[in-house]
Amino acid sequence: MVDVVCCEDERYVCGVWAYGKRDTASGRRVHDRNILLDPCQDPVPELVEYVGTVLEATAPEPTRPP
């Protein structure tokens, strides 16, 4: 999960998280925690760059006054 806030054409990455999972007694895998990743370690820089590319490609056109 990449936590990003966008405001006034600026983008701020708040954190990149991995999901932790575990097996229950019945054998099912369940999500049980989020793990904050080091911003300098792989794959964090690549994920941040990818998310930036996606946000730029899908950003709406600026609203112009009539």
Summary of the structure (lengths in Angstrom):
residues: 66
radius of gyration: 16.9
end to end distance: 38.1
largest distance: 61.7
contacts: 115
relative contact order: 0.19
helix: 23%
strand: 42%
